[in-house]
Amino acid sequence: MPPPRGTPHILLGPGDYDVTTKVHSDTYPAIDPSTQDFSGKCVFISGGSKGIGRVMALSFAKAGASRIAVGARSDLTQLGKDIAAAAGEAGHSKTPEFLPLRLDVTDRQSVEAAAKVIEDKFGHCDVVVNNAGILGTFKLLADSDPDEWRRTFDVNFFGQYLIIRSFIPLLLRSSNTSRYLVNVSSVAAHLLNPTGSAYELSKTGVTRLSQLVDAEYGPQGIICFSVHPGNTPTDIMGGPEGLNEAQKIAFTETPEIGAHSVVFLTGERRDWLKGRYINCTWDMPELVGMQQRIVDKDLFKVRLAF
């Protein structure tokens, strides 16, 4: 479970314990991706070679997605094999068509080329998960290196913009009624931790950008929202071994909690998600049951409003 309510730590965000009565740090039966039906759907995930992105690709395979494209700078050969295995283990008779893409999200030509390959191969996308990101270097502003600071923005914010720009046309080509653009943000979008300016501001920008996508493309049927996938000690953190004692208190979530929650949320059309920030540690069935209150009170729009 997440740290008990009231436990002080650097990643404590507004609404962490106040939205749903249950909170989770690992997956649970209600969001098991093998209970979803993504047959016939095409999914794209950026930053999918490891960490949460990799688990997302496997989760969509378990959900029966027919076509899965993954973009990363790393080799994706093993991921393709793991996707086939995951689909088989979930009982699917057909192996997803896997499309690995060499992708640098900070490079316009690389992103545009990846979108063109998907267009030529699959014709459209039904779900786009904007996942690629880095932590960057944490330093006080006056001590920070401008190139390192900008690099964090290039990957986390500008990179997501480039994906959005190139992949929205692929979503618009889908005839599916459930067309999703999911931007992976962070609880850091709501924090003010010294030394974290580059990361926190980039994630705040991603969360606001999701609202702007909704304002521009929501009327055309695209549902865009941002997620905090949980505090997961992935490779960019150096894994669990890279955590100091203070961090171990906060980093309690598995990659599955975020990945499975995203599959659950995109499994059917949920208009109430448009432009919102969703914390994947919240209990998803309970959250779904709150949808009318969420809409009426216009909750989770950049700053949680209670």
Secondary structure, DSSP 8 states (H G I E B T S, - for coil): ----TT---TT--TTTTTSSS-B-SS--GGG-GGGS--TT-EEEEES-SSHHHHHHHHHHHHTT-SEEEEEESS--HHHHHHHHHHHHHTT-SS--EEEEEE--TT-HHHHHHHHHHHHHHTS--SEEEE----------GGG--HHHHHHHHIIIIIHHHHHHHHHHHHHHT---S-EEEEEE--GGGG---TT-HHHHHHHHHHHHHHHHHHHHHGGGTEEEEEEE------GGGT-GGG--HHHHHH----HHHHHHHHHHHTSS--GGGTT-EEETTB-HHHHHHTHHHHHHHT--SSS---
